Amino acid sequence: MGHRIYKPTSPGRRNSSVNTFEEITKDRPEKSLITPLPSRAGRNFEGKITVRHQGGRHKRFYRLVDFRQDRYDLPAVVKAVEYDPNRSAHIALLEYPDGEKRYIIFPTNLRPGARVVSSRGPVPIQVGNRAPLRYLPVGTMVHNIELTPGKGGEIVRSAGSAAVLMAVEGNYAQLKLPSGEIRRVVKETAASIGQVGNVDHLNVRYGKAGRRRHLGIRPSVRGKAMNPVDHPHGGGEGVNPIGLKYPKTPWGKHALGVKTRRKHRRSNRFILQRRTH
């Protein structure tokens, strides 16, 4: 899938680009697979802002994506590829022989009319098929990977991402994740074959603030542009450095380059090599 660069007809258009949506084959979502998605604008149940810089986005419905794919050994036909406003990846509409429809994450090179199958045993090594890691050959690119058997895919679900199956030893499989981290997971956990579609999502340049506002992203003000009462970086006459040994968050904690992962997490023992970026 490609992306189109706008002509510089205005400052906001200069250097901006947009997806061409060549893979999309259906404009309207399946009515039985959508649900209302209220805009919370970063606020919790008390109405207090817990995530800053959110609000004002375009209305949207939530698509009920099937991350478990628990209808085993029942081939489904890919009916369409659709846009999903709630994630960077596209979604594919499947129809099972009994007429039931479900959405899945759309992998690269999956075309309408193709058949995909999910199983607890071996499956043909084709894009879109899903099986436990123990039945996949080493070197296979996978996505929508479970961390707990039967729970549904939790990692490697964003546009263009894929993990590589490095080895299967004992009760565990080794995966190289998109970040470069090499991690052990139980070999009974399921994964889908292939790379997530919409690979060019990373190359899209929004070009102007208005396009970000449509996505619900509000402006972020630099700390050094604030007053000292509002931010540790604030104050000073004109353009000044922050005046601190290290950057801080608005609440006085270390920022930028500080490790935030807890030292004694139970899952640390599954990480064989830390992420590289």
C-alpha positions as CSV (number, residue, x, y, z in Angstrom):
1,M,0.0,0.0,0.0
2,G,1.3,3.4,-1.0
3,H,1.0,6.9,0.2
4,R,0.4,10.1,-1.8
5,I,2.4,13.3,-1.2
6,Y,0.4,16.5,-1.6
7,K,1.5,19.4,-3.8
8,P,2.6,22.4,-1.7
9,T,-0.5,24.5,-2.4
10,S,-0.5,25.9,1.1
11,P,1.9,25.8,4.2
12,G,-0.3,23.0,5.7
13,R,-0.1,21.0,2.5
14,R,3.7,21.3,2.1
15,N,5.4,18.0,2.9
16,S,2.2,16.4,4.1
17,S,1.0,13.0,2.8
18,V,-1.9,10.6,3.0
19,N,-2.6,6.9,2.5
20,T,-3.9,5.9,-0.9
21,F,-6.0,3.1,0.7
22,E,-5.5,0.8,-2.2
23,E,-6.2,-2.2,-0.1
24,I,-9.6,-1.0,1.1
25,T,-12.5,-2.7,-0.7
26,K,-15.4,-1.6,1.5
27,D,-16.4,1.9,2.7
28,R,-19.1,1.1,5.3
29,P,-18.5,-1.1,8.4
30,E,-20.6,-4.2,9.1
31,K,-23.5,-3.0,11.3
32,S,-23.5,-6.1,13.4
33,L,-19.9,-5.7,14.3
34,I,-19.8,-2.0,15.5
35,T,-20.7,-0.5,18.8
36,P,-20.9,3.2,20.0
37,L,-17.6,4.6,21.3
38,P,-18.2,7.6,23.6
39,S,-15.5,10.3,23.6
40,R,-13.9,10.4,27.1
41,A,-11.3,13.1,26.2
42,G,-8.7,11.6,28.6
43,R,-11.0,11.8,31.7
44,N,-11.8,9.0,34.2
45,F,-15.1,8.2,35.8
46,E,-14.8,11.2,38.1
47,G,-14.4,13.6,35.2
48,K,-10.7,14.3,36.1
49,I,-8.1,14.4,33.3
50,T,-5.8,11.4,33.7
51,V,-4.3,11.5,30.2
52,R,-3.4,14.9,28.9
53,H,-3.7,16.3,25.4
54,Q,-6.8,14.4,24.3
55,G,-10.2,15.6,23.2
56,G,-12.3,17.0,20.3
57,R,-11.9,14.1,17.8
58,H,-14.2,13.1,15.1
59,K,-17.1,10.7,16.0
60,R,-16.4,7.1,15.4
61,F,-17.7,3.6,16.0
62,Y,-15.7,0.9,17.7
63,R,-15.2,-2.2,15.5
64,L,-15.5,-5.5,17.4
65,V,-12.2,-7.2,16.3
66,D,-11.8,-10.9,17.0
67,F,-8.4,-11.3,18.5
68,R,-9.0,-14.9,19.7
69,Q,-10.2,-16.4,16.5
70,D,-11.6,-19.4,18.4
71,R,-13.7,-21.0,15.7
72,Y,-11.2,-23.8,15.1
73,D,-10.8,-25.8,11.9
74,L,-13.6,-23.9,10.1
75,P,-12.3,-22.1,7.0
76,A,-13.6,-18.6,6.6
77,V,-13.7,-16.5,3.4
78,V,-12.3,-13.0,3.4
79,K,-15.2,-10.8,2.2
80,A,-13.6,-7.3,2.4
81,V,-10.8,-5.2,3.7
82,E,-11.9,-2.1,5.8
83,Y,-10.5,1.0,7.4
84,D,-10.5,1.0,11.2
85,P,-10.3,4.5,12.8
86,N,-9.4,3.0,16.2
87,R,-6.1,1.5,15.2
88,S,-3.2,2.0,12.7
89,A,-3.8,-1.4,11.0
90,H,-6.7,-2.2,8.6
91,I,-9.2,-5.0,9.4
92,A,-10.5,-7.9,7.3
93,L,-14.1,-9.1,7.3
94,L,-14.4,-12.9,7.5
95,E,-17.5,-14.9,6.8
96,Y,-17.8,-18.5,8.1
97,P,-19.9,-21.2,6.4
98,D,-22.8,-20.7,8.8
99,G,-23.0,-17.0,7.9
100,E,-21.3,-15.6,11.0
101,K,-19.1,-12.6,10.3
102,R,-16.0,-11.5,12.3
103,Y,-13.3,-8.9,11.9
104,I,-9.6,-9.8,12.2
105,I,-6.4,-7.8,11.9
106,F,-5.6,-7.5,8.2
107,P,-2.2,-9.0,7.2
108,T,-0.2,-8.0,4.2
109,N,-1.1,-9.8,0.9
110,L,-4.4,-11.2,2.2
111,R,-7.0,-10.6,-0.6
112,P,-10.8,-10.8,-0.7
113,G,-11.9,-14.3,-1.7
114,A,-9.0,-16.0,0.2
115,R,-9.7,-18.6,2.9
116,V,-8.2,-18.5,6.3
117,V,-8.4,-21.0,9.1
118,S,-7.6,-21.0,12.8
119,S,-6.7,-24.3,14.5
120,R,-5.3,-25.8,17.7
121,G,-3.1,-28.0,15.5
122,P,-1.0,-27.7,12.4
123,V,-2.3,-25.4,9.6
124,P,-1.1,-24.6,6.1
125,I,1.7,-21.9,6.2
126,Q,-0.3,-19.2,4.5
127,V,-0.9,-15.6,5.3
128,G,-3.8,-15.1,7.7
129,N,-3.9,-18.7,9.1
130,R,-3.6,-19.0,12.9
131,A,-2.1,-21.8,15.0
132,P,-0.1,-22.4,18.2
133,L,3.6,-21.4,17.9
134,R,4.7,-25.1,18.3
135,Y,3.3,-25.9,14.9
136,L,4.9,-23.1,13.0
137,P,8.3,-23.4,11.3
138,V,11.3,-21.4,12.6
139,G,11.6,-18.1,10.8
140,T,7.9,-17.6,10.2
141,M,6.7,-14.0,10.5
142,V,3.8,-13.8,12.9
143,H,1.5,-11.1,14.5
144,N,-1.5,-10.8,16.9
145,I,0.4,-13.0,19.4
146,E,-1.1,-14.3,22.6
147,L,0.8,-14.1,25.9
148,T,-1.6,-16.5,27.7
149,P,-3.1,-19.4,25.8
150,G,-6.7,-18.8,24.9
151,K,-6.7,-15.2,26.0
152,G,-6.4,-13.7,22.5
153,G,-3.7,-11.7,20.8
154,E,-2.1,-9.0,22.9
155,I,1.1,-7.9,21.1
156,V,2.3,-7.2,17.6
157,R,-1.0,-5.7,16.3
158,S,0.0,-2.3,14.9
159,A,0.4,-1.4,11.2
160,G,3.4,-3.0,9.5
161,S,4.6,-4.9,12.6
162,A,5.7,-8.5,12.7
163,A,7.6,-10.8,15.0
164,V,9.9,-13.6,13.9
165,L,9.8,-17.1,15.4
166,M,13.4,-17.8,16.4
167,A,13.2,-21.2,18.1
168,V,11.0,-23.7,19.9
169,E,12.7,-25.4,22.9
170,G,11.0,-27.3,25.7
171,N,7.8,-25.6,26.8
172,Y,8.7,-22.2,25.3
173,A,9.1,-20.5,21.9
174,Q,11.5,-17.6,21.3
175,L,10.2,-14.6,19.4
176,K,12.1,-11.6,18.1
177,L,9.7,-8.7,18.5
178,P,9.6,-5.6,16.3
179,S,11.5,-3.6,19.0
180,G,14.4,-6.0,18.8
181,E,13.5,-7.7,22.1
182,I,13.9,-11.5,22.2
183,R,11.3,-13.0,24.4
184,R,10.1,-16.4,25.5
185,V,6.4,-17.3,25.3
186,V,4.6,-20.5,26.0
187,K,4.6,-22.6,22.8
188,E,0.9,-23.3,23.2
189,T,0.1,-19.6,22.6
190,A,-1.4,-18.9,19.2
191,A,-0.3,-16.4,16.6
192,S,-1.4,-15.4,13.1
193,I,0.9,-15.9,10.1
194,G,2.2,-12.9,8.2
195,Q,3.0,-9.2,8.7
196,V,0.3,-6.7,9.7
197,G,-0.9,-4.6,6.7
198,N,-0.9,-0.9,6.0
199,V,2.9,-0.9,6.1
200,D,3.2,2.7,4.8
201,H,1.4,4.1,7.9
202,L,4.8,5.0,9.3
203,N,5.5,7.3,6.3
204,V,2.4,9.4,6.5
205,R,3.2,13.1,7.4
206,Y,0.2,15.0,8.8
207,G,1.5,18.4,7.8
208,K,-0.8,20.5,10.0
209,A,-2.3,20.6,13.5
210,G,-5.8,20.3,12.2
211,R,-5.3,16.7,11.0
212,R,-4.1,15.8,14.5
213,R,-7.1,17.4,16.1
214,H,-9.4,15.2,14.0
215,L,-7.7,12.2,15.7
216,G,-8.3,13.7,19.2
217,I,-4.8,14.9,19.8
218,R,-4.7,18.3,21.5
219,P,-1.7,20.7,21.6
220,S,1.2,20.1,23.9
221,V,2.9,23.1,25.5
222,R,6.6,23.0,26.2
223,G,7.5,23.1,29.9
224,K,10.1,25.9,29.5
225,A,7.4,28.1,27.9
226,M,5.4,27.9,31.2
227,N,5.7,29.8,34.4
228,P,7.6,28.2,37.4
229,V,4.3,27.6,39.2
230,D,3.2,25.4,36.3
231,H,6.3,23.4,35.4
232,P,9.8,22.7,36.8
233,H,11.2,23.9,33.5
234,G,9.3,27.2,33.6
235,G,10.4,30.8,34.2
236,G,13.4,32.8,33.0
237,E,13.8,35.8,30.7
238,G,13.5,34.9,27.0
239,V,15.0,31.7,25.7
240,N,16.7,30.0,28.6
241,P,17.8,26.4,29.4
242,I,15.7,24.5,31.9
243,G,18.3,25.2,34.6
244,L,18.2,21.6,36.0
245,K,20.7,18.7,36.0
246,Y,18.1,16.5,34.2
247,P,14.6,17.1,32.6
248,K,11.6,16.7,34.8
249,T,7.9,15.9,34.3
250,P,5.3,18.5,35.3
251,W,5.2,16.6,38.6
252,G,8.9,16.7,39.3
253,K,9.9,13.2,38.3
254,H,12.8,12.3,36.0
255,A,11.9,12.4,32.3
256,L,13.6,11.5,29.0
257,G,15.7,8.4,29.0
258,V,14.7,7.1,32.4
259,K,13.8,3.4,32.7
260,T,10.2,3.0,33.8
261,R,9.9,-0.8,33.8
262,R,9.7,-2.2,37.3
263,K,12.8,-4.1,38.4
264,H,11.0,-7.2,39.8
265,R,8.3,-7.8,37.2
266,R,7.4,-11.5,37.0
267,S,7.7,-11.5,33.3
268,N,11.4,-10.3,33.4
269,R,12.5,-13.9,33.3
270,F,10.9,-14.4,29.9
271,I,13.0,-11.6,28.3
272,L,16.2,-13.1,26.9
273,Q,17.5,-9.9,25.2
274,R,16.3,-6.3,25.9
275,R,14.9,-4.1,23.2
276,T,17.3,-2.3,20.9
277,H,15.3,0.9,20.2
